[in-house]
Amino acid sequence: MSIVARRGIHYLQKLNSANIPTALLEKGQNRVIDASLTLIRERAKLKGPAFAPPRIREAIWCGSTNSTTEEGKELRDPRVLTDVGDVPVQEIRDCGVDDDRLMNVISESVKLVMEEDPLRPLVLGGDHSISFPVVRAVSEKLGGSIDLLHLDAHPDIYDCFEGNKYSHASSFARIMEGGYVRRLLQVGIRSITTEGREQGKRFGVEQYEMRTFSRDRDLLENLKLGEGVKGVYVSIDVDCLDPAFAPGVSHIEPGGLSFRDVLNILHGLKGDVLGADLVEFNPQRDTVDGMTAMVAAKLVRELTAKMSK
């Protein structure tokens, strides 16, 4: 799991980016990429989405694109994007730490980043299990509930999945049980069971399925969230996209959103986005040219622009 923000170099936030040598920024970015790729090579036991953060970093700074977002924000400005590195979730679990303690480690890591105002956490997964501890941390740190926009092919709201209450498929049940979120909007849903619908009704979730997306498009591209609460959190599972746009996911589900659909929803969102995550990119299922990695990197850039003050 990776958190895009940086306590260790928070002093950069106080500097005018024009006074920071480009070579220094590039050196820092390259060190993060090199360290992440080393982690991949040396920890081959990591599977699936655990490989994702280094690949996303590599794609963000690759030479085939530039570091400017569609709204004109420059990612090389450390006031827009800085990198905290990784929380070694799998390694902590392999040391025998139970899931309750592991969730606390993730939450406390996010709170540590948020201590350095105006930093806001943009967390790279990993699978969707990380959303619960991250959302919990954001809500607790801000001292109140938030609104949550969740883009996904699946609602991930099982009470317990395969015997694990902290499963990637149960994250939003834990979030809603904890009272951390006032409104939960789930968009892009096209694989939902009876339990998923029942759980949605139980928690008052606003579920927008792909079968009605044409009807709902205008509403979803002009969302206004966060009024009366602390702000807005955005959680993007890469499989919200149709696999034609993002084949590198663990759970392929045809009939999803186009990439421009997702950007239109993000760009049209009105509200103070104070936290986000991007999860479930699986590099082991990506194309040889890394198409899904580039898609994930673009989503990170646009989320960053939405979050930066």
C-alpha positions in Angstrom: 0.0 0.0 0.0 1.3 3.4 -0.9 0.3 6.9 0.4 0.9 9.8 -1.9 2.0 12.6 0.6 5.2 13.0 2.6 5.8 13.7 6.3 9.5 13.3 5.9 9.8 16.1 3.4 6.9 18.2 4.5 9.1 21.3 4.6 8.9 21.3 0.8 5.2 22.3 1.1 6.4 25.6 2.6 8.6 26.5 -0.4 7.7 28.1 -3.6 8.1 25.3 -6.2 10.0 27.7 -8.6 12.8 27.8 -6.1 13.2 24.0 -5.9 15.8 22.7 -8.4 14.3 20.3 -10.9 17.2 17.9 -10.4 16.3 17.6 -6.7 12.7 16.7 -7.5 13.6 14.2 -10.2 16.2 12.6 -7.9 13.5 12.1 -5.2 11.0 10.7 -7.7 13.6 8.3 -9.1 14.6 7.1 -5.7 10.9 6.2 -4.9 10.6 4.4 -8.2 13.8 2.5 -7.8 13.0 1.5 -4.2 9.5 0.3 -5.3 10.9 -1.8 -8.2 13.4 -3.3 -5.9 10.6 -4.3 -3.6 8.9 -6.1 -6.5 12.0 -8.0 -7.5 13.0 -9.0 -4.0 9.5 -9.8 -2.7 8.2 -12.1 -5.4 5.8 -13.7 -2.9 3.6 -10.6 -3.3 0.6 -11.4 -5.5 -1.8 -9.5 -7.7 -2.7 -5.9 -6.6 0.2 -5.9 -4.1 2.4 -5.2 -7.1 0.4 -2.1 -8.1 1.9 0.9 -6.3 5.4 0.7 -7.9 3.9 0.1 -11.3 1.7 3.1 -10.9 4.6 5.3 -9.8 6.6 4.2 -12.8 3.8 5.0 -15.2 3.2 8.5 -13.6 6.7 9.6 -14.3 7.4 7.7 -17.5 8.6 9.6 -20.6 5.6 8.8 -22.8 3.4 11.4 -21.1 3.8 14.6 -19.1 3.1 15.5 -15.5 0.4 18.1 -16.1 -3.3 17.2 -15.3 -6.2 18.0 -17.6 -7.1 20.9 -15.3 -3.6 22.3 -15.6 -2.1 21.3 -12.2 1.6 20.4 -12.3 2.5 17.2 -10.5 6.1 18.2 -10.1 5.1 20.9 -7.8 5.4 19.3 -4.3 2.5 21.4 -3.1 0.4 19.3 -5.5 2.0 15.8 -5.1 4.6 14.3 -2.8 5.2 10.7 -2.0 5.4 9.0 1.4 6.4 5.6 0.2 4.9 2.3 1.3 3.2 0.7 4.3 4.3 -2.9 4.0 0.9 -4.5 4.6 1.8 -8.0 3.4 5.1 -8.0 5.3 3.3 -6.9 8.5 0.7 -9.7 8.1 3.5 -12.2 7.4 5.0 -11.3 10.8 1.9 -12.6 12.5 0.1 -9.3 13.1 -3.7 -10.0 13.3 -6.1 -8.1 11.0 -7.4 -5.8 13.7 -3.9 -4.6 14.5 -3.1 -4.3 10.8 -6.1 -2.1 10.2 -4.9 0.1 13.1 -1.5 0.4 11.5 -3.0 1.6 8.2 -5.3 4.1 10.0 -2.5 5.5 12.1 -0.2 5.8 9.0 -2.9 7.9 7.3 -3.4 10.1 10.4 0.3 10.7 10.6 0.2 12.1 7.0 -2.8 14.3 7.9 -1.0 15.9 10.8 1.0 17.9 8.3 -1.6 20.4 7.0 -2.5 20.8 4.2 -1.5 17.3 3.2 -4.3 15.0 2.1 -4.0 11.2 1.7 -4.3 9.6 -1.7 -3.7 5.9 -1.1 -2.7 3.4 -3.7 -3.7 -0.2 -3.2 -3.5 -3.1 -2.9 -7.0 -4.5 -2.8 -10.1 -2.7 -1.6 -9.7 -3.9 2.0 -7.6 -0.8 2.6 -10.5 1.6 2.2 -12.0 0.8 5.6 -9.0 1.8 7.7 -8.2 4.8 5.4 -11.8 6.2 5.5 -11.9 5.6 9.3 -8.7 7.5 9.8 -9.9 10.4 7.7 -13.2 10.6 9.5 -11.6 10.3 13.0 -8.9 12.8 12.2 -11.4 15.4 10.9 -13.8 14.7 13.8 -16.9 13.9 11.8 -18.6 12.0 9.1 -17.9 12.4 5.4 -19.6 11.7 2.0 -18.1 8.9 0.0 -18.1 8.4 -3.8 -17.3 4.8 -4.7 -16.6 3.7 -8.3 -16.6 0.0 -8.7 -18.0 -3.0 -10.6 -18.9 -4.5 -7.2 -20.5 -3.0 -4.0 -17.9 -4.7 -1.7 -20.5 -4.6 1.1 -20.8 -8.2 2.2 -21.1 -8.5 6.0 -18.3 -11.1 5.9 -16.7 -12.6 2.8 -15.0 -16.1 2.9 -14.9 -15.8 6.7 -13.1 -12.5 6.7 -14.8 -9.4 8.0 -12.0 -7.3 6.7 -12.1 -8.8 3.2 -11.8 -6.6 0.1 -15.4 -7.5 -0.5 -16.5 -6.3 3.0 -14.8 -2.9 3.3 -17.9 -0.8 2.9 -19.9 -2.7 5.4 -17.3 -1.9 8.0 -17.3 1.8 6.9 -21.0 2.1 7.2 -21.2 0.2 10.5 -18.7 2.6 12.0 -20.7 5.6 11.1 -17.8 7.3 9.3 -19.9 8.1 6.2 -23.2 10.0 5.9 -23.8 9.3 2.2 -22.3 6.4 0.2 -22.8 6.6 -3.6 -21.7 3.5 -5.5 -21.3 4.0 -9.2 -20.5 1.5 -12.0 -22.1 -1.5 -10.2 -22.8 -4.4 -12.5 -22.0 -7.5 -10.4 -24.2 -7.5 -7.3 -25.8 -10.3 -5.4 -29.0 -10.3 -3.4 -26.9 -9.8 -0.2 -25.3 -6.8 -1.9 -28.6 -5.2 -2.5 -29.9 -6.0 0.9 -26.9 -4.6 2.6 -27.2 -1.5 0.4 -30.8 -1.0 1.7 -29.7 -1.7 5.2 -27.2 1.1 5.2 -29.1 3.5 2.9 -26.5 3.2 0.1 -27.2 5.0 -3.2 -26.3 2.3 -5.7 -26.1 3.3 -9.4 -25.9 0.2 -11.6 -24.5 0.2 -15.1 -27.8 -1.0 -16.6 -29.3 2.4 -15.8 -26.2 4.5 -16.4 -27.6 6.3 -19.5 -30.5 7.4 -17.5 -28.3 8.5 -14.5 -25.5 10.1 -16.5 -26.5 13.8 -16.0 -26.9 13.3 -12.3 -23.6 11.5 -11.8 -21.6 14.0 -13.9 -22.9 16.8 -11.7 -22.7 15.5 -8.2 -22.6 17.9 -5.3 -21.4 16.2 -2.1 -19.9 17.2 1.3 -22.3 19.9 2.4 -23.0 19.6 6.1 -20.2 17.1 6.7 -16.4 17.4 6.8 -15.9 16.8 3.1 -15.7 14.1 0.3 -13.8 10.9 -0.1 -13.4 9.2 -3.4 -12.6 5.5 -3.8 -11.9 4.1 -7.2 -11.6 0.4 -8.0 -10.0 0.1 -11.4 -12.5 -2.5 -12.4 -15.2 0.2 -12.4 -13.9 0.6 -16.0 -14.9 -1.7 -18.8 -12.0 -4.2 -19.3 -11.5 -2.8 -22.8 -10.0 0.2 -21.0 -8.4 -1.6 -18.0 -7.8 -5.3 -18.5 -5.3 -5.5 -15.7 -7.7 -6.3 -12.8 -8.3 -9.5 -10.8 -12.1 -9.6 -11.3 -12.9 -8.8 -14.9 -16.5 -7.7 -15.4 -17.6 -6.5 -18.9 -20.0 -3.7 -19.4 -18.3 -1.0 -17.3 -17.6 2.7 -17.5 -15.5 4.2 -20.2 -12.4 6.1 -19.1 -14.0 9.4 -20.1 -17.1 8.5 -18.1 -15.0 8.3 -15.0 -13.1 11.6 -15.7 -16.4 13.3 -16.4 -17.7 12.2 -13.0 -14.5 13.3 -11.2 -14.3 16.6 -13.0 -17.9 17.4 -12.5 -17.9 16.5 -8.8 -18.6 19.6 -6.6 -17.2 19.3 -3.1 -14.1 19.4 -1.0 -12.2 16.2 -1.8 -10.1 15.5 1.2 -9.0 11.9 0.7 -9.0 9.2 -1.9 -7.8 5.7 -2.8 -7.1 3.8 -6.0 -7.2 0.1 -5.7 -7.4 -3.4 -7.4 -5.0 -2.8 -10.3 -3.4 -6.2 -10.9 -0.1 -5.8 -12.9 0.1 -9.6 -13.3 -3.0 -9.4 -15.6 -2.0 -6.2 -17.5 -1.1 -6.0 -21.1 2.6 -6.3 -22.0 2.7 -2.6 -22.7 1.3 -1.7 -19.3 -2.0 -0.2 -20.5 -3.8 -0.5 -17.2 -0.8 1.0 -15.4 -1.1 4.1 -17.6 -4.8 4.2 -16.9 -4.2 4.0 -13.1 -1.5 6.7 -13.4 -3.9 9.0 -15.2 -6.5 8.5 -12.6 -4.0 9.4 -9.9 -3.1 12.6 -11.7 -6.7 13.7 -12.0 -7.5 12.7 -8.4 -4.5 14.7 -7.3 -5.7 17.8 -9.1 -9.2 17.4 -7.6 -7.7 17.2 -4.1 -5.0 19.9 -4.2 -5.9 23.3 -2.8 
